[in-house]
Amino acid sequence: MVAGLVVTAALAQNKPATYVGSAACGACHEDIYAALGKSPHELVETSLQPAWKGRACESCHGPGATHAGSAAAADIRNPSKLTAALADQTCLTCHAGGANHVDRVVSSHVKNEVSCVSCHKIHANGPMGLMARKADAINGQCASCHVNVWAQFQKPYHHKLPEGAMSCVDCHNPHGGGRKALTNAFAGNETGCFQCHGDKRGPFTFEHAVVRLEGCGSCHEAHGSANPRMLTRAQVSQVCLECHANLPSMTGKALGVVAPSFHDLRSPRFQNCTVCHQKVHGSHVDRYLIR
């Protein structure tokens, strides 16, 4: 008889948790329930996910019958208090198929245990989305972790993020990607810089090899620089001579074409290469990128 009671109790404990619906959640969590009604997740509550219709809260927090009866925080799942892996698993149940989230599982944010709820406020921001859309708000969100990068934007020459003219997500996809530093791609597989600087893209009849092979970062500091045009060096000639000097590389050869002997770098006329070589990104008419 005692054994039978033990078995019955065990079966009761293993009974599948039941759902109570979002209306039951709203009875106690009125402010959160009202915010949910103004957020994109309201679509889960109505028609986007028929399996969760009327149970949007429990689609993230799990079955709420036990919690509704006890009101104990331990009886409900709170994604903001889960490990990054478990919180992401909750979000990716619906969002894994999105074009902007498909690379999330291999992104550096995942490797550094930065979960979705670290950046997204699930019940906030109303119809504008789950994260503030204004450039300064997005930049502030990113700067809260990437302090060293934000410091680069305070240099004299920088992309206009501090002014709110653009945001970090114009160049980076925070959900992941196949490019270094989560940078966005343009036109399939080219650097995202060309989205704004399309005149530098080409294709050119005479290409500057470093643009094609190394990218913009070989000459420019992407976030900010103390040098005009966000160059990596104080003088233009110093940038050019990193490749176009009679110094062997690891291959035993100079990286670029060596300037002829009449280029006397002691003379000011030869200390700014772009005075003559104006088409440094590529040219349609001149192999030496002069015009």
N, C-alpha and C positions, 0 to 999 in steps of 0.2 A: 504493500500500500504506500509506504514511504517512498519506495523507488518510483512508483507511478507518479507521485506528486512532483518528484524531482524532474522527471522527464517532461511533465506538463509545463513546469516552470521554465525549463530550458527552451521548449518550443515557443513559449510566449516571448522569451527574450529574443529569439531569432525571427520573430514575426516581422515581415517587411514593413519599413516605416511608411507612413501614409502622408498624403498631401492634404493641406487644409485650404489652399487657395490664397491669393494675394489680399483678398478682402479681410481675411483673418489677421494677416500681418499688419494691415493698415489700422486695425483697431488700437494697437499699441504704438506703432511707429508711424504716426500720422504725417510728420514732416518728411520722412524718407519716402513714404508712399505717395505723397503729393509731388515730390521732386521727380520720382520715377515716372509719373504721369506726363511730365514735361520733357523727358529725356528720350533719346532714340530707342532705349530699351522698352519703351511703351509698346513698340511694335511686337515685341515678344508676348506682351500681355494680351494683345488684340488678335493679330492674325498672322504675323510673320512666321511663327513657329507653331503650327496647330497643336503639336504635342504638349506645348507649354501654355496654351491659351488659358488665361485666368490664373496662371501660376508663375508669373514672371519672377517673383521674388525667389521662389523655390528652385528655379532653373539655375541659380547661382548658389543659393544658400542650402540647398538640399531640402528633403521632406521636413515640414515644420510641425507635425502633429505633436511630437514629444515636447518641443520647445514651447508650443502654444499652451500645453498643459502645465509645464513646470516654470516657464519664464526664465529658465536658467541659460546663461550664455554658453555653457558647455554643451547644451543640447542642440545647438545649431551651428552650421558651418559659416565662418566669417573669412572670406578670401583675404581680407587685409591682414589677418593674423596667421595665415598659412605660410608655409615655406614658399619661396619663389616658384619652385617647380610645380607644386600643387595648385598655387594660384593661377599660374599660366595654363595648367591643364584644364581648369575650370573655364577660363575665357576661350581657349582654343577649341573647346567642345563645339562652339558655334562659329568662331572666327578663323579656324584653320584654313578654310577654303577661300578667304579673301585675298585679292591680289596683293594688298599691302601687308598682309600678315603671313604669307606662305613661307617666308624665310625666317620667321620668328624663332623657330626651334634651333637654328644654327647661328643666331646672331651673337655678337659680343655682349649684348645686354643679358642674354640668357646665361652665357658663360660666367658673367659677373654677378649673377643672381639678382638682377634688377627685374622685378616682376611687372606685369601689366598694371597692377593697382598702385605701383610706385609713381606712375605718371598720370593715370586716368582716375578721375573721381566718378565712380559708377552712377551715383545718384544726383550729380551736380551739373551745373552749366546749362541746364535746360535744352531748348531746341538747337543751340549752337553746337551741340556735341558733347562728348564725355570729357573733353579737354578744352580749355579756353582757346579760341581760334585767333585772337589778336596776336600780332607778331611779338609785341613786348612781353605778353604773358607766356608764350611758348619759349621765348628766349630765356626768360627768368626760370622756367621749369628746367631747361637744359643746364643753365648756368649753376643751378643749385648743386649739381654733381661735378660738372666740368668747369671747375673754377679756373684752372690753368688756361683753358681755351678762352674763357670769357676775358681773362686778363689780356690776351693778345688783341682783342677787339678794342682795347683802350689805347693802342698805339696810334700814332698820328695818321697813318694810312691804313684803312681797313674797309672791309665790306660793311655796309650801313645797317648793321644789326642794332647797335646802341641807339640809333636814331629811329628804330622801329620801321624802317623801310623794307626790311626783309626778315626772314626768320630762319632758324637752323634747319627746319624741315624743307626749305627750298633747295638745300644741297644734300641733306642727309635723310635717309629713311630709318627712323628709330626702330622699326620693326625688323630690320635685317636687310640683307642683300648680298650679292656675290662680290661686291667691290670693297676695297679697303676702306676702313673707317665708316662703313655703312653709307657711302656716298651714292647718290642717285646716278643712274645712267641716263644718257640722252640718245634717242634714236637707236635703241637696241643695246649697244654695248660701248658707246663712247662716253667720255667723261661728262658729268653733269654741268660743267662750266659752260659748255656750248649752248645750254638752254638760254642763257642771257648773252653770251659772247659769241653769237652765231657767225659773226664776220671773221672770226679766227678759226673756223672749223675746216674750211676747204670743201672738197678735196682740191689740192693745189697741184699744178703741173710740176713745180719744184718745191718739195716739202722740206721743212726744217726737221731733221730726223728726231731731234729731242722732243718736239711737240708730239710726234706720232708715237714714239717709243716710251718716253718717260713721263709725258704729260705736263700740265701747267705747273705743277709743284716743283719742277726742276729749276724754275726761274723765279716763281712767285710764292710768297707766303700766303696761304689760302685765307687765313683768318685776319692777319694784320701784321704790319711791318713798320719799322722806323724809317724805311726807305721809300722814296716815291715809286708809284706804280706797284707797291707791295713787293718789290724785288728782294731777293735773298741777300744781295750785297749792296753796299752803299754806292758803288759806282757801276755803271753799265758794263764797262770794260772788264771789271772783275767777274761779273756774271758770265760773260762770254768766254773769258780766258780759262774758266774751269774746264772747258772742253777744247777750245781753240788755242791751245798752247803747245809748245814743243816739249811736252812732258809725256812720257809713256804711261799708259794705263796698265791694268792687270794683264791685258793681252799683249803688252809690249809695244803698242802703237798709240798714237795720239787719238783721242776720242773723236775729234772733229778736224776739219781742214785747218791747217796752220796758216795764220796770216802771213802774207809775203813780207819781205824784209823792209820795204819802205814804210810799213806801219811802225813808226817810232813812237812807242807808248809814252815817252818822255814829253812829247809834244801834246798840248791840249787838244789839237785837232783830231788826234787819234784816240782820245780817252773816252769818247762816247761813240760806240760803234754804230748806234742807230741813226747817227747823222747821215751816214751813207747807206747802211743796210736797214732800210726802213721797213721792209716786209719780213720781219724776223719770224713771223708765224708761218710764212709760206708765200710763194709768189707764183703768178701765172706766166710771167714773161722773162724772169732772170734767175739763173741758177745760183747766183751769189746773193740773192734776196735783196738786191739794191732797189728794185722798183717792181 
